Amino acid sequence: MLAEGLRAEATIDLAALRGNLAALRERAPRAALMAVVKADAYGHGALPCALEALAAGVRWLGTATPEEALALRAAGIAPEQARILCWLWTPGGPFARALRAEVDISVSGQWALDELLDAVRATGIPARVHLKADTGLGRGGCQPRDWPDLVDAALRAQAAGLLEVVGLWSHFAAADEPGHPSIVAQQDAFAAALAYAEQAGVRPEVRHLANSPATLLLPDAHYDLVRTGLAMYGLSPVPEVGGPADFGLRPVMALGARLALVKGVPGGHGVSYGHHYHTPGETTLGLVPLGYADGLPRHASGAGPVQIGSKWYTAAGRIAMDQFVVDLGGDTPEAGDEVLVFGNGEQGEPTAEDWARASGTIAYEIVTRIGGRVPRRYVGGLNG
Ligand SMILES: *Cc1c(COP(=O)(O)O)cnc(C)c1O
């Protein structure tokens, strides 16, 4: 239900978020759980989702950028409440600010260790470091050939009281493709990276490898901590294997809008930019006031589904910056009536997964892109 007077709204069901956390904990009973709240919690709102996860007993938060981590601390999430791990650093840090905010820092290579140690000396605050191994993703992380040098350098700094290596970790390339040969190869490479570090004297608090698909499908990869993003937001990271309900998950975000206009038009009428759709006959058109500026993919033009009343309609022609049109086929809902763009599917409405399929992408991208122009409404939260 859209709040009074709003053009559009994303409803964030925090009770569903808690239920998803419980389902994930059941899947990974021996591991701690990190709530990954990067990218504004995949579009769901970093702070409210982080607070809800804390209320549900989560003690680890994960962010990509330092700005994301610092914003959570600035909002009052104290180190005693949650460790925050941040993993995407560029030269310039800001490492000193991260140390003052007691943010855990991922280190993938020598430049980061050098800059971090400069910041430690400048602030007098020792760092909590998670050393990241590239076990095959070929993105962040330290290559196996460079791993011994990085581990040894970190241990020297640890002996000098400058840091503590609290984590050893890596990230999967294809955990969402069961049976992909990279999975076993990465697990072996991770075991080897751990073996070297532990033999060299690292005593990590947490070893972690699993993202959402690995949390759901690869119990061997759970180690001490699982880092869940998408599944926590109730979407399936492995739609070919199962939908959210198959894993005990419920989608957290629903996107609704209000019809801006309903009008009758003659047959043969071109619709939206480029006239990629022509009405097949006399019909009614409905104008939905959401577009690619709100994060709907333009690639879903002619394909994205919505529900009005109990019926599905399809985006007719191009999705524009701020609006798109549906052919109502002679139906006559009224301006102001609610359009369900996607939801949890429990009322038969389209889901983010349907929009992903309609635009050749993944559900991750659909929810993450829902933009700042769409107000969020939080329901079902424990924090009031
Ligand atoms: C985004 C991210 C995750 C979470 O991935 P999901 O598949 O959404 O669970 C975990 N670890 C790292 C390093 C990430 O970048």
The ligand as a Gaussian input file, in Angstrom:
#p B3LYP/6-31G(d) Opt

LIG

0 1
 C       28.988000      -8.037000      -2.222000
 C       29.882000      -8.945000      -1.536000
 C       29.376000      -9.973000      -0.728000
 C       27.902000     -10.314000      -0.658000
 O       27.544000     -11.018000      -1.817000
 P       26.076000     -11.646000      -1.961000
 O       26.174000     -12.570000      -3.111000
 O       25.153000     -10.500000      -2.199000
 O       25.796000     -12.320000      -0.683000
 C       30.263000     -10.724000       0.003000
 N       31.595000     -10.485000      -0.066000
 C       32.108000      -9.527000      -0.848000
 C       33.569000      -9.323000      -0.898000
 C       31.277000      -8.735000      -1.624000
 O       31.793000      -7.789000      -2.401000

